[in-house]
């Protein structure tokens, strides 16, 4: 369950950021800009990771450790992905 939640929440945050801050761009134009602008990768990546940190904290505090482990694992994978995107793009 934690893996699924930890995977979906950053995608939702990504779409919220797009809808609020970049709604004047078509989605494919936004992806093109996303690929070429490292600061945008950082901005979206940080907010997506913060959402997972909040989710992880909730599950740790409610003592749902198995779900928290899943959120933590997917957050690590996601963080490594953001770091690789910044380096390789």
N, CA and C atoms as a LAMMPS dump frame, in Angstrom:
ITEM: TIMESTEP
0
ITEM: NUMBER OF ATOMS
267
ITEM: BOX BOUNDS ff ff ff
-5.0000000000000000e+02 5.0000000000000000e+02
-5.0000000000000000e+02 5.0000000000000000e+02
-5.0000000000000000e+02 5.0000000000000000e+02
ITEM: ATOMS id mol type element x y z
1 1 1 N 0.823 -1.201 0
2 1 2 C 0 0 0
3 1 3 C 0.868 1.266 0
4 2 1 N 1.933 1.247 0.791
5 2 2 C 2.808 2.409 0.874
6 2 3 C 3.512 2.709 -0.435
7 3 1 N 3.884 1.641 -1.16
8 3 2 C 4.531 1.852 -2.455
9 3 3 C 3.601 2.566 -3.422
10 4 1 N 2.351 2.148 -3.426
11 4 2 C 1.369 2.752 -4.334
12 4 3 C 1.121 4.209 -3.956
13 5 1 N 0.884 4.457 -2.67
14 5 2 C 0.639 5.833 -2.219
15 5 3 C 1.85 6.723 -2.468
16 6 1 N 3.033 6.195 -2.178
17 6 2 C 4.257 6.958 -2.383
18 6 3 C 4.552 7.237 -3.843
19 7 1 N 4.024 6.404 -4.726
20 7 2 C 4.203 6.624 -6.157
21 7 3 C 3.177 7.608 -6.706
22 8 1 N 1.94 7.488 -6.252
23 8 2 C 0.847 8.305 -6.795
24 8 3 C 0.892 9.748 -6.29
25 9 1 N 1.198 9.956 -5.021
26 9 2 C 1.163 11.31 -4.455
27 9 3 C 2.088 12.291 -5.185
28 10 1 N 3.341 11.933 -5.502
29 10 2 C 4.164 12.878 -6.272
30 10 3 C 3.592 13.201 -7.653
31 11 1 N 2.928 12.243 -8.27
32 11 2 C 2.293 12.518 -9.565
33 11 3 C 1.152 13.519 -9.412
34 12 1 N 0.393 13.377 -8.338
35 12 2 C -0.691 14.328 -8.064
36 12 3 C -0.117 15.717 -7.806
37 13 1 N 0.967 15.781 -7.03
38 13 2 C 1.615 17.072 -6.755
39 13 3 C 2.127 17.686 -8.055
40 14 1 N 2.702 16.867 -8.92
41 14 2 C 3.173 17.342 -10.222
42 14 3 C 2.029 17.976 -11.012
43 15 1 N 0.888 17.307 -11.048
44 15 2 C -0.267 17.839 -11.782
45 15 3 C -0.822 19.104 -11.137
46 16 1 N -0.795 19.178 -9.814
47 16 2 C -1.249 20.389 -9.118
48 16 3 C -0.33 21.562 -9.444
49 17 1 N 0.978 21.319 -9.421
50 17 2 C 1.934 22.378 -9.765
51 17 3 C 1.697 22.846 -11.199
52 18 1 N 1.493 21.897 -12.094
53 18 2 C 1.212 22.258 -13.492
54 18 3 C -0.063 23.093 -13.589
55 19 1 N -1.11 22.671 -12.906
56 19 2 C -2.405 23.362 -12.994
57 19 3 C -2.351 24.764 -12.401
58 20 1 N -1.587 24.949 -11.344
59 20 2 C -1.546 26.25 -10.664
60 20 3 C -0.542 27.201 -11.313
61 21 1 N 0.656 26.711 -11.569
62 21 2 C 1.73 27.611 -11.961
63 21 3 C 1.995 27.656 -13.467
64 22 1 N 1.694 26.586 -14.17
65 22 2 C 2.069 26.496 -15.585
66 22 3 C 0.88 26.181 -16.484
67 23 1 N -0.306 26.594 -16.104
68 23 2 C -1.499 26.25 -16.876
69 23 3 C -1.571 26.965 -18.224
70 24 1 N -0.731 27.973 -18.45
71 24 2 C -0.747 28.65 -19.748
72 24 3 C -0.033 27.83 -20.823
73 25 1 N 0.72 26.813 -20.418
74 25 2 C 1.407 25.924 -21.354
75 25 3 C 0.555 24.683 -21.6
76 26 1 N 0.623 24.17 -22.823
77 26 2 C 0.047 22.847 -23.074
78 26 3 C 0.921 21.829 -22.341
79 27 1 N 0.364 20.697 -22.011
80 27 2 C 1.099 19.711 -21.219
81 27 3 C 2.368 19.247 -21.931
82 28 1 N 2.325 19.067 -23.246
83 28 2 C 3.532 18.651 -23.968
84 28 3 C 4.583 19.762 -24
85 29 1 N 4.159 21.03 -24.065
86 29 2 C 5.104 22.152 -23.975
87 29 3 C 5.73 22.217 -22.584
88 30 1 N 4.925 21.941 -21.579
89 30 2 C 5.438 21.931 -20.21
90 30 3 C 6.492 20.838 -20.049
91 31 1 N 6.245 19.657 -20.614
92 31 2 C 7.233 18.581 -20.53
93 31 3 C 8.516 18.956 -21.261
94 32 1 N 8.402 19.645 -22.376
95 32 2 C 9.595 20.103 -23.093
96 32 3 C 10.385 21.086 -22.238
97 33 1 N 9.682 22.003 -21.604
98 33 2 C 10.35 22.962 -20.723
99 33 3 C 10.934 22.255 -19.507
100 34 1 N 10.208 21.28 -18.997
101 34 2 C 10.661 20.51 -17.84
102 34 3 C 11.985 19.805 -18.149
103 35 1 N 12.104 19.272 -19.361
104 35 2 C 13.324 18.567 -19.749
105 35 3 C 14.512 19.508 -19.907
106 36 1 N 14.259 20.744 -20.274
107 36 2 C 15.355 21.662 -20.56
108 36 3 C 15.716 22.581 -19.396
109 37 1 N 14.903 22.653 -18.375
110 37 2 C 15.12 23.594 -17.274
111 37 3 C 15.414 22.836 -15.98
112 38 1 N 16.683 22.828 -15.591
113 38 2 C 17.079 22.093 -14.384
114 38 3 C 16.428 22.637 -13.121
115 39 1 N 16.227 23.932 -13.051
116 39 2 C 15.612 24.496 -11.848
117 39 3 C 14.16 24.041 -11.709
118 40 1 N 13.495 23.813 -12.82
119 40 2 C 12.124 23.307 -12.786
120 40 3 C 12.099 21.86 -12.295
121 41 1 N 13.092 21.071 -12.707
122 41 2 C 13.209 19.701 -12.2
123 41 3 C 13.373 19.724 -10.687
124 42 1 N 14.209 20.626 -10.192
125 42 2 C 14.418 20.744 -8.751
126 42 3 C 13.143 21.177 -8.051
127 43 1 N 12.471 22.178 -8.579
128 43 2 C 11.252 22.709 -7.968
129 43 3 C 10.184 21.632 -7.829
130 44 1 N 9.896 20.951 -8.919
131 44 2 C 8.858 19.917 -8.893
132 44 3 C 9.314 18.732 -8.046
133 45 1 N 10.571 18.356 -8.179
134 45 2 C 11.092 17.227 -7.408
135 45 3 C 11.032 17.452 -5.917
136 46 1 N 11.406 18.637 -5.473
137 46 2 C 11.389 18.94 -4.04
138 46 3 C 9.97 18.892 -3.493
139 47 1 N 9.024 19.516 -4.187
140 47 2 C 7.647 19.514 -3.681
141 47 3 C 7.039 18.12 -3.689
142 48 1 N 7.403 17.333 -4.668
143 48 2 C 6.909 15.959 -4.7
144 48 3 C 7.496 15.136 -3.559
145 49 1 N 8.772 15.336 -3.285
146 49 2 C 9.396 14.62 -2.17
147 49 3 C 8.855 15.099 -0.826
148 50 1 N 8.58 16.381 -0.7
149 50 2 C 7.996 16.901 0.544
150 50 3 C 6.632 16.262 0.798
151 51 1 N 5.865 16.059 -0.247
152 51 2 C 4.562 15.408 -0.06
153 51 3 C 4.741 13.99 0.465
154 52 1 N 5.742 13.284 -0.027
155 52 2 C 5.995 11.935 0.476
156 52 3 C 6.538 11.949 1.9
157 53 1 N 7.304 12.964 2.253
158 53 2 C 7.79 13.072 3.632
159 53 3 C 6.616 13.259 4.583
160 54 1 N 5.662 14.082 4.186
161 54 2 C 4.469 14.275 5.019
162 54 3 C 3.688 12.971 5.15
163 55 1 N 3.549 12.248 4.054
164 55 2 C 2.85 10.962 4.078
165 55 3 C 3.589 9.958 4.964
166 56 1 N 4.898 9.901 4.834
167 56 2 C 5.72 9.014 5.662
168 56 3 C 5.563 9.346 7.139
169 57 1 N 5.615 10.629 7.481
170 57 2 C 5.468 11.061 8.873
171 57 3 C 4.114 10.656 9.431
172 58 1 N 3.076 10.808 8.637
173 58 2 C 1.739 10.407 9.083
174 58 3 C 1.708 8.919 9.433
175 59 1 N 2.234 8.087 8.553
176 59 2 C 2.173 6.646 8.796
177 59 3 C 3.09 6.209 9.932
178 60 1 N 4.205 6.872 10.127
179 60 2 C 5.063 6.554 11.276
180 60 3 C 4.353 6.929 12.569
181 61 1 N 3.739 8.103 12.606
182 61 2 C 3.064 8.56 13.826
183 61 3 C 1.82 7.743 14.158
184 62 1 N 1.197 7.14 13.162
185 62 2 C 0.028 6.29 13.423
186 62 3 C 0.437 4.824 13.573
187 63 1 N 1.729 4.578 13.63
188 63 2 C 2.317 3.254 13.855
189 63 3 C 1.901 2.235 12.795
190 64 1 N 1.798 2.69 11.576
191 64 2 C 1.551 1.795 10.441
192 64 3 C 2.88 1.634 9.711
193 65 1 N 3.743 0.841 10.339
194 65 2 C 5.131 0.765 9.912
195 65 3 C 5.321 0.132 8.534
196 66 1 N 4.516 -0.842 8.189
197 66 2 C 4.677 -1.475 6.871
198 66 3 C 4.371 -0.487 5.751
199 67 1 N 3.33 0.302 5.933
200 67 2 C 2.996 1.318 4.932
201 67 3 C 4.082 2.386 4.893
202 68 1 N 4.583 2.777 6.061
203 68 2 C 5.653 3.779 6.128
204 68 3 C 6.904 3.281 5.409
205 69 1 N 7.218 1.999 5.546
206 69 2 C 8.381 1.438 4.852
207 69 3 C 8.212 1.534 3.336
208 70 1 N 7.015 1.268 2.857
209 70 2 C 6.759 1.371 1.423
210 70 3 C 6.906 2.791 0.918
211 71 1 N 6.366 3.739 1.671
212 71 2 C 6.492 5.156 1.295
213 71 3 C 7.96 5.557 1.3
214 72 1 N 8.697 5.122 2.317
215 72 2 C 10.118 5.452 2.416
216 72 3 C 10.892 4.881 1.229
217 73 1 N 10.62 3.625 0.89
218 73 2 C 11.338 2.977 -0.211
219 73 3 C 11.087 3.692 -1.536
220 74 1 N 9.845 3.997 -1.827
221 74 2 C 9.54 4.655 -3.103
222 74 3 C 10.07 6.092 -3.108
223 75 1 N 10.131 6.732 -1.942
224 75 2 C 10.693 8.083 -1.853
225 75 3 C 12.182 8.063 -2.175
226 76 1 N 12.892 7.052 -1.677
227 76 2 C 14.315 6.927 -2.017
228 76 3 C 14.502 6.738 -3.523
229 77 1 N 13.704 5.866 -4.096
230 77 2 C 13.8 5.619 -5.54
231 77 3 C 13.47 6.891 -6.32
232 78 1 N 12.428 7.579 -5.887
233 78 2 C 12.02 8.816 -6.55
234 78 3 C 13.112 9.886 -6.419
235 79 1 N 13.692 10.008 -5.234
236 79 2 C 14.764 10.982 -5.017
237 79 3 C 15.971 10.706 -5.895
238 80 1 N 16.333 9.439 -6.018
239 80 2 C 17.444 9.071 -6.898
240 80 3 C 17.094 9.403 -8.348
241 81 1 N 15.846 9.177 -8.723
242 81 2 C 15.403 9.514 -10.079
243 81 3 C 15.502 11.003 -10.369
244 82 1 N 15.104 11.826 -9.409
245 82 2 C 15.2 13.283 -9.582
246 82 3 C 16.661 13.698 -9.708
247 83 1 N 17.51 13.123 -8.874
248 83 2 C 18.937 13.436 -8.936
249 83 3 C 19.529 13.031 -10.288
250 84 1 N 19.188 11.846 -10.76
251 84 2 C 19.675 11.406 -12.071
252 84 3 C 19.146 12.292 -13.195
253 85 1 N 17.902 12.712 -13.092
254 85 2 C 17.334 13.602 -14.112
255 85 3 C 18.106 14.913 -14.167
256 86 1 N 18.463 15.448 -13.011
257 86 2 C 19.226 16.703 -12.994
258 86 3 C 20.606 16.522 -13.605
259 87 1 N 21.222 15.388 -13.356
260 87 2 C 22.578 15.152 -13.849
261 87 3 C 22.582 14.821 -15.34
262 88 1 N 21.632 14.012 -15.772
263 88 2 C 21.656 13.512 -17.144
264 88 3 C 20.98 14.423 -18.159
265 89 1 N 20.089 15.288 -17.705
266 89 2 C 19.377 16.154 -18.657
267 89 3 C 20.128 17.454 -18.827
